[in-house]
Amino acid sequence: MKSLKTTTCALVVAGMALSTASAAAADSDQEHGRHQRTVIARGTFASPETARNAFTYDQAAVPAGARAEVLASYPSRGRTIVRLAVHGLLPNREYGAHAHVNPCGATGAAAGGHFQHVPSADPSAANPANEIWLDFTTDRRGNGFASAVQDWRFDSRRPASVIIHEHHTSHGDPPPPGSAGARMACLTVPF
């Protein structure tokens, strides 16, 4: 029990440090006339019949009641940082996750294709430098985390959701088209 308390305390302190560092960075940007924008989307996965912003299409892999959070920030120097945290998925399992062009809907197809900074039909454009890849592996409790840092910002085109896929895609460079597998869950994100 002592180690659980120690771990919990360490996580709280780390979270406070991250919040403080983020606030300091935002203050620094504002002092120099730059503005940092942050978007947060949270959802509890539910079946398409009852979901509002977090849909599960495969409850065996992404159970109803599991949760996700996406934080997207746009600090100075033209960068985009996207973080994904999930809780309550299957333990010790790899999942793929990517930003998609449309909001979530009753089916996984509603989210459209992967968002690409430079849209292209060329399969080589499906890569982590041109898309937002958030592949993760859950721990023994079914929690996972991923982060993507891009040296570009969205223009008038922005993604609108994050889809959790059946497979990791970061093992190949570039992966074959469609290698992420089935769309198992979706969180609408107002990027």
Secondary structure, 3 states (H helix, E strand, C coil): CHHHHHHHHHHHHHHHHHHHHHHHHHHHHHHCCCCCEEEEEEEECECCCCCCCEEECCCCCCCCCCEEEEEEEECCCCCEEEEEEEECCCCCCEEEEEEECCCCCCCHHHHCCECCCCCCCCHHHCCCCCCCECCEECCCCCCEEEEEEECCCCCCCCCCEEEEECCCCCCCCCCCCCCCCCEEEEEECCC
